[in-house]
């Protein structure tokens, strides 16, 4: 299951012509879930209608992003401090889906302190299809190890309050094997991997095997071509560079190569650079 970047409910309500970046998906990514954020229940109701029309397989409400700008707007993890509004947003979203597609919430275990019993308990009372729990508070950001013991407590709460709600655990999962082990230890129904993909492009691989620099560079070249095909001149080349460390890593000279490719100014230059590298490693 794949999730989109999070998109403000106001933007999705403006119409498809404004959904250029964050909600674009391909059929190969299904089932694909539209991740939304905001604080206006009415806009969530409208946005959910739009998401259904755009063919998404589910709706996820982001109540976990810890970024200060989002907190100031009263959205994302700020919802942890406003459970009444959070519940109203969930109710509006459920009304908007009208049973057509499932809805979930992604959140943390508290705002300034761990509050699994109260906050997660409240969400479970909303009869969600799924609840995705990142095992840290908003204050902790990603600075401390995820509290998987609290995720386990959330599963125990689920069993008492809402046995039909799927619980998905998230936080510090860097391999498929680790995720499966955490699922066994905590009883979660599923595992979400986020930053782990930046450490290992093949993190979902069922049978681990080695991958050569040539293979990684070949995939990088494909990534650049797909980016160019999808966005053309609509989107800056710069955001693509943050992914280069995934591909150019773990082999002799990788650090120097990364530094050099970061100096490229366009997808055309990026392609030429990688094509030249491929000729050298073959």
TIGUFI-840665 format. One record per residue (C-alpha): residue in three letters; x, y, z. Coordinates in steps of 0.25 Angstrom, whole numbers, plus 5000, padded with zeros to 4 digits. Each point is the difference from the previous one (the first is absolute). Layout:
alaXYZ;...
// end
This chain:
unk500050005000;unk500650144996;unk499650135006;unk500150144993;unk500850125005;unk499050075010;unk499150104993;unk499250125006;unk498549974999;unk499950144995;unk500849974988;unk499349874996;unk498750085001;unk500550104989;unk499949904989;unk500949904993;unk500850114993;unk500650035013;unk500449865003;unk501350004992;unk501049955010;unk499649935013;unk498849924995;unk500549944987;unk500149855000;unk500149894990;unk499249874999;unk501249925004;unk500050065014;unk498649955003;unk499449995011;unk500450155001;unk499550085012;unk499850154999;unk500650075013;unk499350135004;unk500250105010;unk499350125005;unk499150045012;unk498650044993;unk499049885001;unk499250064988;unk501250004991;unk500449865004;unk498649964996;unk500150074986;unk501549954998;unk499549865003;unk499050004989;unk501150064991;unk500949885004;unk499049904997;unk499850064986;unk501550004998;unk499949855002;unk500849985013;unk499949875007;unk500050075014;unk500150135008;unk501050025011;unk499950125009;unk501450055005;unk499950035015;unk501549985002;unk500950094992;unk500950085010;unk500450124992;unk499850135007;unk499250074988;unk499049895001;unk499950015015;unk499750154998;unk498949974991;unk499449915010;unk500149884990;unk500849875000;unk500549975014;unk499450125006;unk498749924999;unk500649915012;unk499750135009;unk498650014994;unk499349875000;unk498650064998;unk500450064987;unk500849874996;unk498749935003;unk499250094991;unk501049994989;unk499949855000;unk498550005000;unk500050104988;unk500949914993;unk499249875003;unk498850084995;unk500750044987;unk500549864997;unk498649945003;unk500549865001;unk500650014986;unk501549995004;unk500649985014;unk500650115009;unk501250005009;unk500750105009;unk501650015001;unk500450065014;unk501049995011;unk499949955014;unk499950145006;unk500350154999;unk501050045011;unk499949875007;unk499649864998;unk498549995000;unk499649874994;unk498949975010;unk499250134997;unk500450044986;unk500049864993;unk498949965008;unk499250114995;unk500349974986;unk499649865002;unk498750045004;unk499750074987;unk499949864993;unk501150024990;unk500349904989;unk501550025003;unk500950075010;unk501550024997;unk500850035012;unk501450075000;unk500649965013;unk500550145004;unk499450125006;unk499950134992;unk501150065009;unk500949884998;unk500050024984;unk500949904996;unk501150025010;unk499849885009;unk499749854997;unk498649974997;unk499249955012;unk499549874994;unk499549965014;unk499050114999;unk499649954987;unk499749865006;unk499250075011;unk499250064989;unk499749864994;unk499549965013;unk499150125001;unk499549974986;unk499649865004;unk499250065011;unk499450124993;unk499949974985;unk500449864996;unk499750024986;unk501050124998;unk501349964993;unk501250055008;unk501350044992;unk501350025007;unk501050114995;unk501450055005;unk501449964998;unk499749884991;unk501249984991;unk499849864994;unk498949904997;unk500549905010;unk500050105011;unk498650044997;unk499549865000;unk500749985014;unk499350135005;unk498749954995;unk500249875008;unk500450075012;unk498950115001;unk498849934993;unk499850114989;unk499349964987;unk501050074991;unk501350085000;unk500250144993;unk501450034995;unk500450144997;unk501450055001;unk500549855000;unk499950014984;unk501150115001;unk500949905006;unk499749884991;unk499350014987;unk499649855001;unk499550015014;unk498749934996;unk500849884993;unk499549875005;unk501349934997;unk501250085003;unk501150014989;unk501250094996;unk499850114990;unk501250054992;unk500350144998;unk499749984985;unk498649965004;unk499850115009;unk500550114990;unk499149944990;unk498850025009;unk500450145003;unk500150034985;unk498549944999;unk499650095012;unk500650134993;unk499349964987;unk498649985007;unk500250135007;unk500250074987;unk498949934993;unk499050035011;unk500350145003;unk500850064989;unk500350155003;unk498850015010;unk500849965012;unk501450035004;unk501249904998;unk500550035014;unk499049915008;unk500549884992;unk501450015006;unk499649965014;unk499849864995;unk501349994994;unk500749955013;unk499149874999;unk500649964987;unk501450055001;unk500549945013;unk500849885006;unk501149994989;unk501350064997;unk500050144996;unk498550025004;unk500250125008;unk500850084989;unk498949954990;unk498950055008;unk500750145002;unk500250014985;unk498649964996;unk499450115010;unk500750104991;unk499149964988;unk498950114996;unk499049924993;unk499449864997;unk500850014986;unk501350025008;unk499649895010;unk499849904989;unk501350034993;unk500749995013;unk499449865004;unk500249954986;unk501550035000;unk500149935014;unk499349884994;unk501049994989;unk501150005010;unk499549895009;unk499649914989;
// end
